[in-house]
Amino acid sequence: MGPMRRNGHDGLEGRFFRRPSTTERIRRRTSARVARAAAAGPAALRRRLHRLDWEPDLGRGSHVLLASAALLGLGLSGRSRAWLLLAGAATGLLGHEAATGAGPFRWLLRNLGLRTEAEIDQERETLLAGLGAD
């Protein structure tokens, strides 16, 4: 399957995310959460805003995954030096991701439902607008 064309909104279906259904599913879930919070009133909007402050974004999730793999490899290297390969590969991938912004596991985390920082910020702005309307 070749790369999909960008959707004109945020380019998520472009280079890294080949499943537009994933992006659409995340958008639908976000819209439903905003609608539920808005229907529940200002206190619910404030609670949702507080949760957004602690929600990990796609980049942070990828960094945690790779750093955990590196630490696991280092921890298990006492049993077998072959585990150092995991640590080295994870560290190299972490450096690659830091330099390019593209990581090999972002597609997996995206399919698990992690959102980009821009998507989280967009939800935050929508919630704040709802608070301003009250």
C-alpha positions as CSV (number, residue, x, y, z in Angstrom):
1,M,0.0,0.0,0.0
2,G,1.5,3.3,-1.0
3,P,1.5,6.4,1.1
4,M,-1.8,8.2,1.5
5,R,-2.4,11.8,0.5
6,R,-2.5,14.3,3.2
7,N,-6.0,15.3,4.3
8,G,-5.4,19.0,4.3
9,H,-6.0,19.4,8.0
10,D,-3.0,18.2,10.0
11,G,-1.2,15.8,7.7
12,L,-1.5,12.9,10.1
13,E,-2.5,10.5,7.3
14,G,0.6,11.4,5.4
15,R,4.0,10.1,6.1
16,F,3.6,8.2,9.4
17,F,-0.1,7.3,9.8
18,R,-1.4,5.3,7.0
19,R,-4.7,4.4,8.6
20,P,-7.1,7.4,8.3
21,S,-9.6,5.4,10.4
22,T,-7.2,5.8,13.4
23,T,-7.2,9.6,13.1
24,E,-10.9,9.7,12.5
25,R,-11.5,7.5,15.6
26,I,-9.4,9.7,17.8
27,R,-11.3,12.8,16.5
28,R,-14.7,11.2,17.2
29,R,-13.6,10.3,20.7
30,T,-12.3,13.8,21.3
31,S,-15.5,15.4,20.1
32,A,-17.6,13.1,22.3
33,R,-15.5,13.9,25.4
34,V,-15.8,17.6,24.7
35,A,-19.6,17.3,24.2
36,R,-20.0,15.3,27.4
37,A,-18.0,17.8,29.4
38,A,-19.9,20.8,27.9
39,A,-23.2,19.1,28.7
40,A,-22.1,18.5,32.3
41,G,-21.3,22.1,33.0
42,P,-18.3,24.3,33.9
43,A,-17.0,22.0,36.6
44,A,-16.7,19.1,34.1
45,L,-14.9,21.4,31.7
46,R,-12.4,22.3,34.3
47,R,-11.9,18.6,35.3
48,R,-11.3,17.8,31.6
49,L,-8.8,20.6,31.3
50,H,-6.9,19.3,34.3
51,R,-6.8,15.8,32.8
52,L,-5.4,17.3,29.6
53,D,-2.5,18.7,31.6
54,W,-1.4,15.2,32.5
55,E,-2.3,13.4,29.2
56,P,0.9,12.1,27.5
57,D,1.2,13.1,23.9
58,L,2.6,10.9,21.1
59,G,6.1,12.2,21.3
60,R,6.3,11.7,25.1
61,G,4.9,8.2,24.8
62,S,7.4,7.2,22.2
63,H,10.3,8.6,24.3
64,V,9.1,6.7,27.4
65,L,8.8,3.5,25.4
66,L,12.3,3.7,23.9
67,A,13.9,4.8,27.2
68,S,12.2,1.9,29.0
69,A,13.5,-0.5,26.4
70,A,17.0,0.9,26.9
71,L,16.8,0.5,30.7
72,L,15.4,-3.0,30.4
73,G,18.3,-3.9,28.2
74,L,20.8,-2.5,30.6
75,G,19.1,-4.2,33.5
76,L,19.1,-7.6,31.9
77,S,22.6,-7.3,30.5
78,G,23.9,-8.8,33.8
79,R,22.3,-12.1,32.8
80,S,23.4,-12.0,29.2
81,R,25.5,-9.5,27.3
82,A,23.1,-9.9,24.3
83,W,20.6,-7.7,26.1
84,L,23.0,-4.8,25.5
85,L,21.9,-5.0,21.9
86,L,18.4,-4.0,23.0
87,A,19.8,-1.1,25.0
88,G,22.0,0.1,22.1
89,A,19.2,-0.2,19.6
90,A,16.7,1.6,21.8
91,T,19.2,4.4,22.5
92,G,20.0,4.8,18.8
93,L,16.3,5.0,17.9
94,L,15.8,7.5,20.7
95,G,18.5,9.6,19.3
96,H,17.1,9.3,15.8
97,E,13.7,10.3,17.0
98,A,15.1,13.3,18.8
99,A,17.0,14.4,15.7
100,T,14.3,13.8,13.1
101,G,11.0,13.8,15.0
102,A,10.1,10.5,13.4
103,G,10.1,7.3,15.4
104,P,9.5,3.7,14.4
105,F,6.9,3.1,17.2
106,R,4.8,6.2,16.7
107,W,2.4,4.3,14.4
108,L,1.8,1.7,17.2
109,L,1.2,4.3,19.9
110,R,-1.0,6.2,17.5
111,N,-3.1,3.1,16.9
112,L,-3.3,2.6,20.7
113,G,-5.0,6.1,20.9
114,L,-2.2,8.5,21.9
115,R,-2.8,11.9,20.4
116,T,-0.4,14.5,19.1
117,E,0.4,17.6,21.1
118,A,-1.5,19.7,18.5
119,E,-4.6,17.5,19.0
120,I,-4.5,17.9,22.8
121,D,-4.0,21.6,22.4
122,Q,-6.9,21.9,20.1
123,E,-9.2,20.1,22.6
124,R,-7.8,22.4,25.4
125,E,-8.8,25.5,23.3
126,T,-12.2,24.1,22.6
127,L,-12.8,23.5,26.3
128,L,-11.5,27.0,27.2
129,A,-13.9,28.5,24.7
130,G,-16.7,26.6,26.3
131,L,-15.8,28.0,29.7
132,G,-15.6,31.5,28.2
133,A,-19.2,31.2,26.9
134,D,-20.6,30.6,30.4
